[in-house]
Amino acid sequence: MAREEQPFFNGRTWRFRNRLVLIGFLAVAAYFLWTEHRAHVVQFLPYGLLLLCPLLHLFHGGHGGHGGDHRDHGGGDSR
């Protein structure tokens, strides 16, 4: 009986290689985008910080009211 030879690159190996190539491509693309467009990005950083302030206030959970007194006033046990 002849033993079937298994291929050197099975489906799992191809998926791993494809992911590795994709990660390498994305790393090179990110490097060139950063080096070529760094001046454009850096000049808008102060405006980005200013825009983050209103967004922080919109999505922040709040502080529990403006009264300053956070005790239970219902008369019940507050344990």
N, C-alpha and C positions, 0 to 999 in steps of 0.2 A: 504494500500500500504506500503510495507516494504522499508525502507530507505537503499540505498546502502551504505555500509561502505567504506569510502575511506581508502586506505592503508596508514599506518603511514609514510612510506618512498616512496614518489613518485619519478619520474625520476629526478626532479630538486634537490631534497634532496640528492639522490645518487651521482649526479655529484658534488655537494658541498662537500660531504664527501670524494669522491675520490680525489678531488683537495687538500683537507685538509691533507689527508694521504700522497699524493705525496709531498706536501710542507714539511711535517714533515720528510719524508724519505730523501729528498734532503738536508734538514738542518742537519740531523744527519750524512749523508754521507760527506757533506762538512766539518763538524767539525772534523770527524776522518781523512779525507784526509789532512786537515790543520795541525792537531796535529802530524800526523805521518810523513809528508813530508815537514814540515816547514824548516828543516835544508837544504834540497835539494833546495828548492825554494830560500831561503835567500842567499845562496852562489852564485847564478847566477844573483842576482839583479844588481850588477854593470855592468855586461855584457849586461843586458837588457837595461840599461840606455844608454850605448854606442851604441847599435843597434838602439835605438829610434832616435838618432841624424840624421843619414842618412835618415831614414824614414820621419822625420819631413821636411827635405829639399826636398825630393821627392814629398810629398803631400801638401806642403805649397803653397799658392796661389801666392806668389811673392810680390814684393814691388813696382811694377809699373815702373821698369826700373832702370838703374844705373846712369842716368844723374843727378839726384838730383833736376832738375828743372821740376816741374810738370805742368807748365802753358801751355795753348793751344797756339801753335805757328802758327796756321793756319790763323791768322788775323781776325777771326770772333769774334763775341760777346761770351764771356765765361760765361754768366750767367747761 
